[in-house]
Each structure stands twice: as C-alpha cells, then as structure tokens.
C-alpha cells in the first residue's frame, strides 16, 4: 500500500480496531480516512448520520463467525439459547448474527440477556463462566475453540454472509476518488497473496494480533480473502439488515443503504 501511494504524495498510517463500532467513531471524528469494517457497523453508522461512502465489499467469511458455548454447556441447539446470557459487541457483525440465529430458533430478542462486550472482555467472561454463550468472529472464535474449551454451536452459514466493507469519509472519497480506487486494487492484490501464502500470513498476523499461531491458522484456513464490487445482491443483503434492525428498534430510523454505496 505504502509503495503505491507514497509516490503520489500520500503518507500511509495504520490504525487497528478490535471491532467495527470503534472504527466508525474514528472515521466520524476524522481520525481516519478509510477503513474496513463489518456489515452491521455500517448500518449503525448510516442510521447515526455518519458521512461516509462504501468503496467495495469483502468476500463472505461466515465460517469463522458464530456462537461459541463452553464444552460442558447444556446449550446443544439454537433453541437452548432462550433465557441465556449472551455476549456480543453491540453494533458489530455478531449483533446481526445473533439476531438471525434467534430468529431461526423462533426466540424473541427480548428472551435473551445481552452482555455488550468486546471480544477480549467477552473471552474473559466466557472463561470465568459469567456468560452462557459468546457471539464472535475469527480469529477470536478460533482462539476460544482451541484454548478456552469453546465449542462452535453454529457458524454463520445460512444466517449471514458476514462480509466486510471498505468505507471512506465522504470528504476523502470526493477529493481523492482515484486514490480510493487504488486502495481497493491494493487490497485485492494483498488478498490474492493471503490466499496463496497461508503460513507466511499466519507468521505475520500472530504477533500483530497477539494471538496463538494455531488459532490464526484455523481462521486463515476457513476464510477466502478478496474484494467484490458492490452489486444488487450485496445491496439487498445490507438492506435486509437495516430493515430488520429498524423493526427490532435497534436503529432509530429507516435507512436506504443505496445512499452510501459508491
């Protein structure tokens, strides 16, 4: 990325966020110009009036996102989630995954006790037995499975595509359209490299994320990296999330996701 942008006069700074809502806050504050986040944070951002546009979408990654329960849990099916205390990061992709899982099981959202926790705090609560289930994404899913006696009750298959979205502030997108396109091209190239070089990717990510190599390897092996241009299918996916969250009073108003699609 730096090699492509620096000759054009742009200095690249990288900022890591554990979950999408914090990235959205930084984008709204002008602390970052471009970011990658999940399908649900962009819905919350649009509902809150954050000025952004969507540059592209990531490939589906539902296999590494899911609901994790302790190995000895009495929760054996989605129906068993009724009345349970379940952690997830509010406004994250896991928020939507949980809503869809409850819908699939015929459980009302009001029939569970939400614990709004970021992945790191959720992991501690999970290990201490303070929550009954945790909804999270890779590599945190993988790490909990391998090192905290977690069992994947379900992944996102049939519930969500769990795509990422590459977004930029309206101001940046308007002034630097060609740069935005170049960034997506570089992401596509790096995705191709990631798909072809798993071991090198694991060695690179483990120290950056401060997680076990085995967990990173499991996460990498069940994900296909890549970029998709925005199309009608993706727009419909996002509009469904927005409509459902409005119906459940999770977001305060109806939104048209087309308004933030480039």
N, C-alpha and C positions, 0 to 999 in steps of 0.2 A: 504493500500500500504506500509506504513512505517513498519508495523508489519511483513510483508513478506520479505522485502528487508534488513532491518537493521541486522537481524541475519546472512545475507550473506556478511555483511561488507559494505553495501551501505547506504549512508545518502540521504534522500529524501528532495528536495527543490521544492516548488511550485511557479510558476510564472503565473500570469494571464495576458492575452492579449485580448483586446476588439475585434480584428479582426485578421484573419489569416496572412496577409502580415507582420505584426509586429512580429508575432511568427516565421515566416520563416526567417526574418532578424536575430533574436536571435539565431536560430538554425544554420544559416550560419556562425555567428560570434563565435559559440562555447559557447554561454552563457547558452544554454540548450542542453540536450542530446536527449530528447524525447518530442514530443508534439502532440497535437490533433488540426487539422485544417480542413477547408472545402475542397470541391472538386476542386475549382478553384485555391486557393493559391498554391497547389502542382504542378499545371500545370505551373504557373508562375515561381515557384522555379526551376523546371526541365529545363525550357527554359533558365533560367539565369545561369544554371550550378551549382546550389547548390548541394553539395554532401549529398544525403540522400537516405534512403530506406523506403518503406511502409511496416509497420508491419501487419496492418489489417484495415478493414473499419468499419464504424459505420452503423447503420440501417438508412434507408431513413427517412427524417424529413421534407418533403416538406410542410406539413400542416401549419407549423408555419413560413414559409418563403414566402414573397410575396411583392406585390406592394401596398403601402398604399397611399390613397389620402384623402384630407380633406372632412369632412362630406358634405359641401356645394359645392364641386367641380363640374365643368362641365364635368369632365372626368368620363364617365359612362361605357366605354369599352376600351379594349386594343387599338383599332383603334384611340381613342381620345388622345393617348399619343403623336401622331405626333406633332412636333413643341414645345413640352413641355420641361421644365427644370426638370430633374430627378436626384435625389441624390442616390449614392451608393458608397460603399467603393471599390476603384479600386483594382482589383486583388482578390476580395473576391467572395464567392459563389453567392452573389447578382449580381455581374457583369455578370455572366453567366445567371442567371435567367432573368435579363433584356434583354440580347441578345436574348434569346429564346422567350420571350414574344413579342418582337418587330418582330421577325421572324414569329411568329404565326399570328400577325396582318398585316403582309405584309409591315412593316415600316422599312426603312433603318436605320442602326445605326447612320448614319450622319444626320438623320432627327430629332434627339432629341439633347438637350443641356445637356451634362453630368455635374453633380456637384459632384466632388470626395470628399465625406465627410464620416468620421467615424460615427457610429450610434449616439453617443452623440451629435456631432455637427449637424448631419442631423436632429435630433429631434428639436433642437433649430430653425434651418432654417425652418422646417415644421411648427412649431407653430407660427413663425413670418410671414409666408406666402411668404418666399423668394424662395421656390421651389414649383413645381406643384405636385410632387409625390416623394415618398421615397421607395427605394427597400431595404429591411432589413430582418433580421431573428429574431426568438424568442430568448429571451423574449422581445426584443425591439419592435417587431411587436405587441405583446400583450399589452405592456405598452402604445404604441401610440394609439391603438384601444380604450383602456379603459379610458385613461386620457388626450388625446390630440385631441379628436374628429376625430380620424382616421378611415377610412373605408377600409377594405381589398378588393381592386379591383379584385385581383386574388391571390391565393396561388400558390405554385409550382407544383400542380398536373398536370400531363401531360406535364410539361415543364422540370422538373428536379427531380432527387431523393434527391438532396441536402444532400448527405452523408458526414459524417466526415471521416477523415483518420488519423490513428495513425502512425506517422513517427519518424524516428530516424536518427541521423547522421550516415554516412557510418562507421566512426571510431568506434562509440559506438556499432553499430549493429554487426560489425565484432568481436570486442573484448568481447562482452557481450551478445551473442546470447540467452543463456538460460534466462538471466535477461529480455531481450525483450519479450520472450515468457511468462515469469511470469507476467510482467506488463499487457499484454493483458488478461491473465487469471484473474487478479485482477479487471481489467476494466469490464470484463464480469460479475463477481460476483457483483460488485457495481451497474451495470446496472440492474441486476435482482432485487436487493434491491430497486432501484429507482422506478422500475415499480410496485412494491408491496407496497410501502410506500410513497404515494404522499404527504400527509400532512407533514410528517417528512422532506421530501425533500424540500418542499416549505419553511418551517421554517429555514432550513439550508441555502438555496440559497438566500433568500431575503436580509439578511444583507450582504452577501458576494458580491452580485451584486448591492447592493444599489438601489433596485427596489421594487415596491409595491408587497405585497403578492398576491393580486388578479391577477396581471399580471404574476407573476411566476406560479401561479396555472393554469391559462389558458394555458400557454406554456407547462407545465408539462402534462396536461391532453390531449393535442393533439400531444404528442410525445411518441414513444416507444423506450426506450433505449436498446442498445445491440451492439454486435460485430459480424461482418461477416468476414469469411476468404476470401481472395482475390480469385475471380473466373473469368471466361471468361466474364460473364455479366458485372461485375464491371469494368474490363479492357476495354471492349467496350464502356461503359459509359464515362470513362475518355479519351479514345482516341478520341471520338466524340467531347468532349470539346476542346481538344488540336487542332484537325483539324479545327474546326470552328474558334477558336481564331487566328490560323495562316492565314486562308482565309481572316479574317477581319483585318489583320495586327495588332492585339492586342498583339501577341507574335512574336518575331523576326525570329523564325525558326521552322521548323517541328520537332516534337519530337515523340519518340516511348515510350509510358508510361510503356511498359513492362520492360524497363531498370531500373525502380525504384521500381518495385514490387518484394517483397521478395518471 
